[in-house]
Amino acid sequence: MHKIFDIAIVGAGPGGIASSVEAVLLGLKNVVVFEKSQNHSDTIRKYFKDNKRVDKDWKGIKVELRGNIHFTDGTKENTLNLFDTLVKNEDIKAYFNEEVYSIEKQEDKLFKITTTKENCFYAKNIVISIGTMGKPNKPSYKIPPTLKQKINFNISQCSQNEKLLIVGGGDSAVEFAYYTANQNRVTLAYRKESFSRVNPTNLHYLFDYVEKGIIDLRLSLDIKKLEDNQGKIEVHFSNGQTELFDRIVYALGGFNPTDFLKRCSVILDENNSAVVDENLRNNQDGIYLAGDIARSNVGGSIALALNHGYIITNHIKNTNRV
Ligand SMILES: Cc1cc2nc3c(=O)[nH]c(=O)nc-3n(C[C@H](O)[C@H](O)[C@H](O)COP(=O)(O)OP(=O)(O)OC[C@H]3O[C@@H](n4cnc5c(N)ncnc54)[C@H](O)[C@@H]3O)c2cc1C
């Protein structure tokens, strides 16, 4: 006979961690977390530059924390330390390097969870908290295979003294630009004429750097194609100019991993976003979505993901689905 978990949580980012911690605090101890990476908070580790400032009210979205996790403004390191302490809770069982492949509702109303290693687990409730960064959006033109190492989707591989082109017009692009600008020659290119979805603090930092000549900002500029020019990236811009760069970092956002959600019996709307009610429940059957994946068309934040964990676990407890 297989062990049956009360709650199985997919993804150990802020949404998954909060769901597990709040569940345990509510006395729901039969909880398991699956994380595809070797450690929790993979998005924060991979996409946040060292010492990055972490805002609680990110992108200006004010969030009143409802749960028991005391998250405040800080840095990448503070935030990871907070989550490190939380996941050490002995009552939370976590499997790392275990990527969930599919979730299937069985006739006995239990969910069967299958991982890419073909391990199977069973649970009464599911919390999907996989974020939206798993698969970054990519440009539509071809990336020459010989340049693949130099074309990145986050700044973890950036070092110093490089001529860098950052492409995008959201908070990630702006943050990537000013985090790398002190050690590199940075150009930020955005295809629109102004930034409409960047938070004011980030814009302030950006324009300060632009005024001081530390960042070369080019608006209304798109890219038509890339070529390998003796190991450098030759960028063909929409204004007809070409220029050589050592590295390009695209920050074009991430998309909703629709195929995964479909394999997990999640109901999607016409835009392939998960449908959730005020309790973050996808349907009547015990599937919940927490964090960015629950807000794929409006964007999320750490604080919002933490609140989702609180709301979901209270709902599970109150509806006696354990
Ligand atoms: C550059 C950048 C800067 C940001 N700055 C801030 C900030 O200052 N303040 C703020 O509040 N927010 C910030 N954010 C947003 C914040 O990171 C997200 O809102 C938050 O991480 C969402 O948490 P989550 O749990 O939904 O998803 P994630 O943090 O993305 O975590 C998802 C986890 O699920 C795992 N996973 C994915 N698929 C599977 C699978 N199939 N099986 C098992 N595990 C899986 C992943 O490995 C990952 O660990 C920033 C984001 C970026 C990219």
PDBQT file of the ligand as one rigid body, heavy atoms in Angstrom, charges set to zero:
ROOT
HETATM    1  C1  LIG A 401      14.944  39.333 -11.918  1.00  0.00    +0.000 C 
HETATM    2  C2  LIG A 401      13.765  39.212 -10.979  1.00  0.00    +0.000 A 
HETATM    3  C3  LIG A 401      13.687  40.056  -9.884  1.00  0.00    +0.000 A 
HETATM    4  C4  LIG A 401      12.611  39.945  -8.984  1.00  0.00    +0.000 A 
HETATM    5  N1  LIG A 401      12.603  40.750  -7.874  1.00  0.00    +0.000 NA
HETATM    6  C5  LIG A 401      11.607  40.601  -6.957  1.00  0.00    +0.000 A 
HETATM    7  C6  LIG A 401      11.578  41.405  -5.761  1.00  0.00    +0.000 A 
HETATM    8  O1  LIG A 401      12.430  42.252  -5.504  1.00  0.00    +0.000 OA
HETATM    9  N2  LIG A 401      10.538  41.184  -4.876  1.00  0.00    +0.000 N 
HETATM   10  C7  LIG A 401       9.550  40.262  -5.106  1.00  0.00    +0.000 A 
HETATM   11  O2  LIG A 401       8.637  40.125  -4.288  1.00  0.00    +0.000 OA
HETATM   12  N3  LIG A 401       9.561  39.508  -6.226  1.00  0.00    +0.000 NA
HETATM   13  C8  LIG A 401      10.557  39.645  -7.148  1.00  0.00    +0.000 A 
HETATM   14  N4  LIG A 401      10.553  38.863  -8.277  1.00  0.00    +0.000 N 
HETATM   15  C9  LIG A 401       9.426  37.936  -8.485  1.00  0.00    +0.000 C 
HETATM   16  C10 LIG A 401       9.555  36.710  -7.609  1.00  0.00    +0.000 C 
HETATM   17  O3  LIG A 401      10.803  36.096  -7.840  1.00  0.00    +0.000 OA
HETATM   18  C11 LIG A 401       8.405  35.749  -7.912  1.00  0.00    +0.000 C 
HETATM   19  O4  LIG A 401       7.159  36.432  -7.815  1.00  0.00    +0.000 OA
HETATM   20  C12 LIG A 401       8.415  34.570  -6.923  1.00  0.00    +0.000 C 
HETATM   21  O5  LIG A 401       9.665  33.898  -6.967  1.00  0.00    +0.000 OA
HETATM   22  C13 LIG A 401       7.280  33.602  -7.258  1.00  0.00    +0.000 C 
HETATM   23  O6  LIG A 401       7.330  32.485  -6.427  1.00  0.00    +0.000 OA
HETATM   24  P1  LIG A 401       6.720  31.079  -6.912  1.00  0.00    +0.000 P 
HETATM   25  O7  LIG A 401       6.828  30.159  -5.748  1.00  0.00    +0.000 OA
HETATM   26  O8  LIG A 401       5.423  31.298  -7.551  1.00  0.00    +0.000 OA
HETATM   27  O9  LIG A 401       7.667  30.590  -8.104  1.00  0.00    +0.000 OA
HETATM   28  P2  LIG A 401       9.234  30.416  -8.241  1.00  0.00    +0.000 P 
HETATM   29  O10 LIG A 401       9.966  31.275  -7.294  1.00  0.00    +0.000 OA
HETATM   30  O11 LIG A 401       9.505  30.544  -9.690  1.00  0.00    +0.000 OA
HETATM   31  O12 LIG A 401       9.500  28.909  -7.768  1.00  0.00    +0.000 OA
HETATM   32  C14 LIG A 401       9.052  27.816  -8.516  1.00  0.00    +0.000 C 
HETATM   33  C15 LIG A 401       9.831  26.575  -8.086  1.00  0.00    +0.000 C 
HETATM   34  O13 LIG A 401       9.216  25.442  -8.697  1.00  0.00    +0.000 OA
HETATM   35  C16 LIG A 401      10.224  24.568  -9.193  1.00  0.00    +0.000 C 
HETATM   36  N5  LIG A 401       9.614  23.784 -10.264  1.00  0.00    +0.000 N 
HETATM   37  C17 LIG A 401       9.203  24.223 -11.492  1.00  0.00    +0.000 A 
HETATM   38  N6  LIG A 401       8.645  23.210 -12.195  1.00  0.00    +0.000 NA
HETATM   39  C18 LIG A 401       8.678  22.104 -11.386  1.00  0.00    +0.000 A 
HETATM   40  C19 LIG A 401       8.243  20.753 -11.545  1.00  0.00    +0.000 A 
HETATM   41  N7  LIG A 401       7.632  20.322 -12.657  1.00  0.00    +0.000 N 
HETATM   42  N8  LIG A 401       8.450  19.883 -10.526  1.00  0.00    +0.000 NA
HETATM   43  C20 LIG A 401       9.061  20.299  -9.377  1.00  0.00    +0.000 A 
HETATM   44  N9  LIG A 401       9.507  21.571  -9.185  1.00  0.00    +0.000 NA
HETATM   45  C21 LIG A 401       9.288  22.461 -10.166  1.00  0.00    +0.000 A 
HETATM   46  C22 LIG A 401      11.317  25.535  -9.657  1.00  0.00    +0.000 C 
HETATM   47  O14 LIG A 401      12.573  24.881  -9.753  1.00  0.00    +0.000 OA
HETATM   48  C23 LIG A 401      11.286  26.607  -8.552  1.00  0.00    +0.000 C 
HETATM   49  O15 LIG A 401      12.136  26.311  -7.460  1.00  0.00    +0.000 OA
HETATM   50  C24 LIG A 401      11.604  38.983  -9.197  1.00  0.00    +0.000 A 
HETATM   51  C25 LIG A 401      11.681  38.121 -10.309  1.00  0.00    +0.000 A 
HETATM   52  C26 LIG A 401      12.752  38.230 -11.187  1.00  0.00    +0.000 A 
HETATM   53  C27 LIG A 401      12.835  37.274 -12.348  1.00  0.00    +0.000 C 
ENDROOT
TORSDOF 0
